[in-house]
Amino acid sequence: REESLIESRGLALRDNQLFLYCPDRHFRALDYATGTVRWTNSDEETLGLIEMPAKGLTSTPGWRTQTLVVATPESLVIQGQTRMNVLGLSTEDGSLLWHKPRGTHNPNAIFVNDKLVIGVGERGSHLVIDPKTGVVEDNLKFFKRACTRLTASSDSFYARGEGMTRFDP
């Protein structure tokens, strides 16, 4: 039970943990089987980075149903709709690992081959990022447009670009 609203887009399950976000209150990890609190991050600086309103971003704001959290083995990647920053929080203790400003309303993180692919490069170019450190490892130099979600198959990424874009990494 929480004393405030739980943001449904801020829920994630991974490795026997349920992660949840209560806006302006905390991120929290619960043991999936027992509901026991494993950790809580109510750090004001971290919450401020999550909730910072977007300014000067390209693209359209998209849709309110976009996933807020992508859970990787070592980090929770937070990419709030119409928010200014993308953050990585530790799945182990909830501490802030890294954060980056974004240039587009729709960075749309996806976790593939132990890496994060997210449109936070120049003009929304998709970057390959280490999800634990936030270090940029590659610029894939492809873009998606507007509010489409980036999706993937075993050999390609797909998005709306100029028509349908298939990117072969």
C-alpha positions in Angstrom: 0.0 0.0 0.0 1.1 3.5 -0.8 0.0 6.8 0.8 -0.1 8.5 -2.6 -0.9 7.6 -6.1 1.2 5.1 -8.0 2.1 6.2 -11.5 1.0 3.2 -13.6 3.6 4.0 -16.3 6.3 3.9 -13.6 5.8 0.2 -12.8 8.3 -2.5 -13.8 9.1 -6.1 -13.0 12.5 -7.7 -13.1 14.5 -10.3 -11.2 11.9 -10.9 -8.5 11.4 -7.2 -7.8 8.5 -4.9 -8.5 9.6 -1.3 -9.1 7.1 1.5 -8.6 7.0 5.3 -8.8 4.9 7.7 -6.7 5.4 11.1 -8.4 7.1 13.7 -6.2 7.4 11.1 -3.3 9.7 8.2 -4.2 10.8 5.3 -6.4 10.6 2.0 -4.6 11.6 -1.6 -5.0 9.5 -4.4 -3.5 10.2 -8.1 -3.2 7.8 -9.5 -5.8 6.8 -12.6 -3.7 6.4 -10.9 -0.3 5.9 -7.2 -0.9 8.7 -6.4 1.5 10.3 -3.0 0.7 13.9 -3.6 -0.6 14.7 0.1 -1.0 13.2 3.5 -1.4 14.7 6.6 -3.1 13.0 9.8 -2.0 16.0 12.0 -2.8 14.7 15.5 -3.8 17.4 16.0 -6.4 16.6 12.7 -8.1 12.8 13.4 -8.0 13.4 16.9 -9.3 15.4 15.5 -12.3 12.6 13.0 -13.0 9.8 15.7 -12.9 11.7 18.6 -14.5 9.4 19.9 -17.3 10.7 19.7 -20.8 11.7 22.9 -22.6 12.8 23.4 -26.1 12.5 19.8 -27.2 11.9 18.8 -30.8 9.1 16.4 -32.0 5.6 16.2 -30.6 4.9 15.4 -27.0 3.5 12.0 -28.0 1.1 10.1 -25.9 0.5 9.8 -22.2 0.7 6.0 -22.3 4.4 5.9 -23.1 6.4 3.7 -20.7 8.1 5.7 -18.0 10.5 3.0 -16.8 12.6 0.4 -18.6 14.1 -2.2 -16.2 17.5 -3.6 -17.1 19.5 -5.9 -14.8 21.5 -3.1 -13.2 19.4 0.0 -13.8 16.0 1.5 -14.1 15.9 3.9 -17.0 13.4 6.7 -16.5 12.2 8.7 -19.5 9.1 10.6 -18.4 6.8 11.9 -21.1 7.2 15.7 -21.5 10.1 15.7 -19.0 13.5 17.1 -19.6 15.8 14.2 -18.5 16.5 10.6 -18.9 17.9 8.9 -15.7 19.4 5.6 -14.6 18.7 4.4 -11.1 20.4 1.4 -9.5 18.2 -1.7 -9.3 20.3 -2.7 -6.3 19.7 0.3 -4.0 17.8 3.0 -6.0 20.7 5.4 -6.1 21.1 7.8 -9.1 23.7 6.3 -11.5 23.5 8.9 -14.3 21.3 11.4 -16.1 21.2 13.1 -19.5 19.1 15.9 -20.9 17.1 15.0 -23.9 16.6 16.9 -27.1 13.3 15.2 -28.2 10.0 14.6 -26.5 10.1 10.9 -27.5 13.5 9.3 -26.7 11.8 5.8 -26.4 14.3 3.6 -24.6 14.6 -0.1 -25.6 16.9 -2.6 -23.9 18.6 -4.9 -26.5 21.7 -7.1 -26.2 22.5 -5.7 -22.7 22.6 -2.2 -24.0 20.1 0.7 -24.0 19.1 2.2 -27.4 17.5 5.6 -27.0 17.0 8.7 -29.1 18.9 11.2 -27.0 21.6 12.1 -29.5 21.8 15.2 -31.6 18.4 15.9 -33.2 17.1 12.7 -31.6 19.6 10.3 -33.1 19.6 6.9 -31.5 22.5 6.2 -29.2 23.7 2.9 -27.7 24.3 3.6 -24.0 25.6 1.4 -21.2 22.5 1.3 -18.9 24.6 1.2 -15.7 27.0 4.1 -16.4 25.1 6.2 -19.0 28.3 6.2 -21.2 27.5 6.5 -24.9 29.1 3.7 -26.8 27.8 4.3 -30.3 25.6 6.7 -32.4 23.4 4.6 -34.7 22.6 7.8 -36.7 19.0 6.9 -37.3 15.9 8.8 -36.2 12.3 8.1 -35.6 9.6 10.7 -36.0 6.8 11.9 -33.8 5.1 9.6 -31.4 5.9 6.2 -32.8 7.5 3.7 -30.5 10.9 2.2 -31.4 10.5 -1.6 -31.7 13.0 -4.4 -32.5 13.3 -7.9 -33.9 16.2 -10.2 -33.6 18.1 -8.4 -36.4 16.5 -4.9 -36.8 15.0 -1.8 -35.2 11.8 -0.4 -36.6 10.2 3.1 -36.4 8.3 5.6 -38.4 10.8 7.9 -40.1 10.1 9.0 -43.7 7.6 6.2 -44.0 8.6 3.0 -42.3 12.3 2.8 -41.2 14.1 -0.5 -40.8 17.5 0.0 -39.2 20.0 -3.0 -39.5 22.6 -2.6 -36.8 
